[in-house]
Amino acid sequence: MADGGEAFSARTAASIADIGRDEWERLANPPDRPYNPFISYDFLAALEASGSVGAEAGWLPLHLVLESQGRIAGAAPLYLKSHSLGEYVFDHHWAEAFERAGGRYYPKLVSAAPFTPVPGPRLLAPEGPKRTALASALIAAARQTGVSSLHVNFLPADEARLLEGAGALPRSGVQYHWFNRGYRSFEEFLATLSSRKRKAIRKERAAAAASGLAIRGLRGAEITEHHWDAFWAFYQDTGSRKWGRPYLTRDFFRRIAETTSDRLLLFIAERAGEPVAGALNFIGGEALFGRYWGAVERHPFLHFELCYHRAVEFAIENRLARVEAGAQGEHKLARGYEPVETCSAHWIADPSFRQAISRYLEQERAQTGEEIDMLKAYTPYRKE
């Protein structure tokens, strides 16, 4: 293939280790872009090495590599999927409809950070001809592999437009993010809320404090094996209730503790020195990402304290631009989080099925836009 006079070729890699850390990080987290931990080599390599992704997990690595003049010009995280679990951009009903009509929906290709509904770059190439060529190469890989579809999830809007130009269908979703508007303290943030919402948050925090638990934040080496063992128990409990089985292995947490400890923040609640609840966050270049939560004791508002209020406090103290607390959750609105649009792009091989999905997505995008407008009216901030 060629774009703008430069010739490109594409290949796939069965492991991110085949690409190498330096090459991957050069593309994924260049110095001119805020660091995103979930597209980093260390995060994706830990998923592979720990067995959290792989053939048995139904996430078979098949990373796309774009080359030009003997050098890697771009890359994209890519997985051959045998199911639709762990994606958070839901297409189960697409699969059911296609298979009822006699088609075979799985396997499919997915470009995403596995089990991680965090927006971030997927077309890892400099803006311009290389990124455009990478978008086209993803579609070409789907055609050559013979899959039913390609799904690129939680990507930036400009990358979604490139994929749309290459033949993918755009899709919109909703998440809730908290934005730091230069607050100097949590109280200054609270002052921007309506009186009723401000009082409600103070009551929540007072109730969590009244639990008798000691709550603290741990970073990097402060998170010991004892904490990791306790957190693993929390994560297993949450994963079993939400997904049927946890997606991540214990070894995954061991590996990220070794390779990305400076990016980890654990809010832990303890009773007499023993952890009973925790929320694990990743620290990005400009955002705090809340990822995993669990508890073996239930206390009023403890979840909100560890996952939302403490995260906001940390972002203010460390001058981070925002907090992203995961997928879904309209309850986040009352705690100062605001609705934002997320993007995904979907290439469908079968022409008739593609036409049906296109009509569906057109209606869904309109509904999502209306939903975001409606939700913005319910944010807790004082109306001027």
C-alpha positions in Angstrom: 0.0 0.0 0.0 1.1 3.6 -0.5 -0.1 6.9 1.0 1.3 10.3 0.1 4.1 8.8 -1.9 5.4 6.6 0.9 5.1 2.8 0.5 3.9 0.8 3.5 3.5 -2.9 4.2 1.7 -4.5 7.1 2.2 -7.6 9.2 0.9 -9.1 12.4 2.7 -10.0 15.6 1.6 -12.9 17.8 3.0 -11.1 20.9 3.8 -7.6 21.8 7.3 -8.9 22.8 7.9 -9.6 19.1 7.7 -5.8 18.5 9.7 -4.8 21.6 9.3 -2.2 24.3 11.3 0.6 22.8 9.5 0.5 19.4 6.1 0.2 21.0 6.6 3.0 23.5 8.0 5.3 20.7 4.6 5.0 19.0 2.2 4.5 21.9 3.5 7.2 24.4 5.6 9.8 22.5 6.8 12.7 24.5 4.4 15.2 22.9 1.3 13.2 24.1 0.0 12.7 27.6 1.0 9.3 28.9 -1.7 6.6 28.7 -0.9 3.6 30.9 -3.4 1.3 29.2 -1.8 1.4 25.8 1.7 1.1 27.2 4.0 -1.8 26.5 4.2 -2.8 30.2 0.4 -3.0 30.6 -0.2 -5.0 27.5 2.8 -7.2 28.0 1.7 -8.0 31.6 -1.7 -9.1 30.2 0.0 -11.5 27.8 2.7 -12.8 30.1 0.2 -13.4 33.0 -2.2 -15.4 30.8 -5.0 -12.8 31.2 -5.1 -12.6 27.4 -4.4 -15.5 25.1 -6.1 -18.4 23.3 -7.7 -19.7 26.5 -9.0 -16.3 27.5 -10.5 -15.7 24.0 -8.2 -12.7 23.4 -5.5 -14.0 21.0 -2.9 -11.3 20.3 -2.5 -10.4 16.7 -1.0 -6.9 16.9 -0.8 -5.0 13.6 2.6 -3.6 12.6 3.0 -1.0 9.8 6.4 -0.9 8.1 8.1 1.5 5.7 11.7 1.3 4.4 12.5 -1.5 6.8 11.4 0.4 9.9 8.3 0.2 12.0 6.1 3.2 11.1 3.0 2.4 13.2 1.3 -0.3 15.2 -2.1 -1.1 16.7 -3.1 -3.4 19.5 -5.2 -6.2 17.9 -6.8 -9.3 19.2 -8.7 -12.2 17.6 -11.8 -12.7 19.7 -13.9 -15.7 20.2 -16.6 -13.9 22.3 -17.6 -10.3 23.2 -16.6 -10.3 26.9 -14.4 -7.6 28.4 -15.0 -5.0 25.7 -17.6 -2.6 27.2 -18.8 -1.7 23.7 -21.6 -4.1 23.5 -22.3 -6.1 20.3 -23.9 -9.3 21.7 -27.2 -8.6 20.0 -25.3 -8.1 16.7 -23.8 -11.5 17.1 -27.1 -13.1 17.9 -28.8 -11.5 14.9 -26.1 -12.4 12.5 -26.0 -16.0 13.6 -29.8 -16.3 13.5 -29.5 -15.3 9.9 -27.0 -18.1 9.3 -23.8 -16.2 9.6 -20.8 -16.8 11.8 -20.0 -13.8 14.0 -17.0 -15.2 15.8 -14.0 -15.0 15.5 -13.8 -11.2 15.1 -11.0 -8.7 15.4 -10.9 -6.1 18.2 -8.4 -3.3 18.6 -8.6 -2.1 22.3 -7.0 -2.2 25.7 -8.4 -5.5 26.9 -10.9 -5.3 29.8 -10.3 -1.5 30.0 -13.0 0.9 28.9 -10.6 3.9 28.9 -10.4 6.1 25.8 -7.0 6.3 24.3 -5.0 6.1 21.0 -5.4 2.9 19.0 -3.7 4.0 15.7 -0.2 4.3 17.1 1.5 6.3 14.4 2.4 10.0 13.8 -0.5 12.1 12.5 -0.5 12.2 8.7 0.1 9.6 6.0 1.4 6.9 8.5 -1.8 7.1 10.6 -4.0 7.1 7.6 -2.2 4.1 6.2 -2.5 2.3 9.5 -6.3 2.8 9.5 -6.5 1.3 6.0 -4.2 -1.6 7.1 -6.5 -2.5 10.0 -9.4 -2.8 7.5 -7.2 -4.8 5.1 -6.2 -7.2 7.9 -9.8 -7.9 8.7 -10.5 -8.7 5.1 -7.5 -10.9 4.8 -8.2 -12.7 8.0 -11.7 -13.5 6.9 -13.4 -12.4 10.1 -17.0 -11.2 10.3 -16.0 -7.8 11.7 -13.4 -5.4 13.1 -14.1 -3.3 16.2 -11.9 -0.5 17.4 -13.1 0.6 20.8 -12.6 3.7 22.9 -10.5 5.6 20.4 -10.1 9.4 19.9 -12.6 11.1 17.6 -9.9 12.0 15.0 -8.9 8.3 14.7 -12.6 7.3 14.4 -12.9 9.6 11.5 -9.9 8.1 9.8 -11.4 4.6 10.2 -14.7 5.9 8.9 -12.9 7.1 5.8 -11.4 3.6 5.4 -14.9 2.0 5.5 -15.7 1.6 9.2 -19.0 2.6 10.9 -18.9 5.2 13.7 -20.5 4.5 17.1 -21.0 6.7 20.1 -21.3 6.0 23.8 -21.3 7.8 27.1 -18.9 7.9 30.1 -18.6 10.1 33.1 -15.4 12.1 33.8 -14.6 14.6 36.5 -12.8 17.8 35.3 -10.4 19.8 37.3 -11.1 23.5 36.7 -8.1 24.7 38.6 -9.4 23.8 42.1 -7.0 24.4 45.0 -8.8 22.1 47.3 -11.7 19.6 47.6 -13.7 22.3 49.4 -13.2 24.7 46.6 -14.6 22.1 44.2 -17.5 21.6 46.5 -18.2 25.3 46.5 -19.1 25.1 42.8 -21.9 22.6 43.5 -25.5 23.4 44.4 -26.1 23.5 48.1 -28.1 20.3 48.2 -25.4 18.3 46.3 -22.6 19.8 48.4 -24.4 18.7 51.6 -25.0 15.2 50.2 -21.3 14.7 49.4 -20.3 15.9 52.9 -22.8 13.5 54.4 -21.4 10.6 52.3 -17.8 11.4 53.4 -18.9 11.7 57.0 -20.7 8.3 56.8 -17.6 6.6 55.3 -15.4 8.2 58.1 -17.8 6.9 60.7 -17.2 3.3 59.6 -14.2 3.1 61.9 -12.0 2.1 59.1 -8.6 3.7 58.4 -8.4 5.0 54.8 -5.1 5.9 53.1 -3.6 6.1 49.7 -0.6 4.0 48.8 1.8 4.6 45.9 4.4 2.4 44.2 6.6 0.5 46.7 4.2 1.4 49.5 1.9 -1.3 48.1 3.3 -4.5 49.6 2.6 -8.1 48.8 0.2 -8.1 51.7 -1.8 -5.3 50.1 -1.8 -7.1 46.7 -3.0 -10.4 48.2 -5.9 -8.5 49.9 -6.7 -6.6 46.8 -6.7 -9.7 44.7 -9.4 -11.1 47.1 -11.4 -7.9 46.6 -11.0 -8.1 42.8 -12.1 -11.7 42.7 -15.2 -11.0 44.7 -16.2 -8.1 42.4 -15.3 -10.0 39.2 -17.2 -13.1 40.2 -20.4 -11.0 40.9 -20.1 -8.8 37.8 -18.7 -11.0 35.1 -19.0 -14.6 36.3 -15.3 -14.9 36.7 -12.4 -12.3 37.0 -10.7 -11.4 33.8 -7.3 -10.8 35.3 -5.0 -13.3 36.9 -3.1 -12.7 40.2 0.1 -12.8 38.2 -1.0 -9.7 36.2 -1.1 -7.6 39.4 2.4 -8.9 40.3 3.8 -7.9 37.0 2.3 -4.4 36.9 3.6 -3.9 40.4 7.1 -4.7 39.1 7.0 -2.7 35.9 4.6 0.2 36.5 4.7 0.8 40.3 5.2 4.5 39.9 1.9 4.7 38.0 -0.2 2.8 40.6 -2.3 4.4 43.4 -4.2 2.1 45.8 -6.8 3.6 48.2 -7.1 1.1 50.9 -9.5 0.8 53.9 -8.2 -1.1 56.9 -9.6 -2.4 60.1 -7.0 -2.9 62.8 -4.3 -2.9 60.1 -6.1 -5.5 57.9 -7.4 -4.4 54.5 -11.1 -4.8 54.0 -11.7 -2.7 50.8 -9.6 -1.1 48.1 -9.7 0.9 44.8 -6.8 0.6 42.4 -6.0 3.6 40.1 -3.5 4.2 37.4 -1.8 7.6 37.1 -1.6 9.0 33.6 0.1 12.0 32.2 -2.9 14.2 32.7 -5.6 12.0 34.3 -6.2 9.6 37.1 -7.9 6.4 35.9 -10.0 4.5 38.4 -9.9 0.8 37.4 -10.6 -1.9 40.0 -12.6 -1.9 43.2 -13.6 -4.6 45.8 -14.4 -5.1 49.4 -15.0 -7.9 51.9 -17.0 -5.7 54.2 -19.9 -3.5 53.2 -20.2 0.0 54.6 -22.4 2.9 53.6 -20.8 5.1 51.0 -17.4 3.4 51.3 -17.4 2.7 47.5 -18.0 6.3 46.7 -15.3 7.5 49.1 -12.6 5.2 47.8 -13.5 5.3 44.1 -14.7 8.9 43.6 -14.1 11.4 46.4 -10.5 10.3 47.1 -9.7 10.2 43.4 -10.9 13.8 43.0 -8.9 14.9 46.0 -5.8 13.3 44.5 -6.3 14.9 41.1 -6.7 18.3 42.8 -3.6 17.9 44.9 -1.5 16.6 42.0 -2.9 19.1 39.4 -4.3 16.4 37.1 -6.8 17.6 34.5 -9.5 14.9 35.1 -10.5 11.7 36.7 -11.9 8.9 34.6 -13.7 6.3 36.7 -14.6 3.6 34.2 -17.7 2.7 32.2 -21.3 3.5 32.9 -22.7 4.9 36.2 -25.2 7.7 36.2 -24.7 7.9 39.9 -21.4 9.6 39.2 -23.3 12.7 38.1 -24.3 13.6 41.7 -20.6 13.4 42.6 -19.4 16.0 40.1 -18.6 13.7 37.1 -19.9 14.9 33.8 -21.2 13.0 30.7 -18.7 12.8 27.8 -19.0 11.1 24.4 -16.9 8.1 23.6 -16.1 6.8 20.1 -15.7 3.4 18.5 -15.5 2.3 14.9 -16.8 -1.0 13.4 -16.1 -2.6 10.0 -18.6 -5.3 9.0 -17.7 -7.7 6.2 -21.2 -8.8 5.1 -22.8 -6.1 2.9 -26.4 -6.7 4.0 -25.5 -7.0 7.7 -23.3 -3.9 7.4 -26.3 -2.0 6.0 -28.5 -3.1 8.9 -25.9 -2.1 11.4 -25.4 1.2 9.7 -29.1 2.1 10.1 -29.0 0.9 13.7 -26.0 3.0 14.6 -27.4 6.1 12.9 -30.4 5.9 15.3 -28.2 5.1 18.3 -25.9 8.1 17.7 -28.9 10.4 17.6 -30.2 8.9 20.9 -26.8 9.1 22.5 -26.5 12.8 21.6 -29.9 13.5 23.1 -29.0 11.5 26.2 -25.7 13.5 26.7 -27.6 16.8 26.4 -30.2 15.6 28.9 -27.6 14.3 31.4 -25.7 17.6 31.2 -28.8 19.3 32.7 -28.5 17.0 35.8 -24.9 17.8 36.7 -24.7 19.1 40.3 -22.9 22.4 39.5 -24.6 25.7 40.4 -26.4 27.3 37.6 -25.3 30.8 36.9 
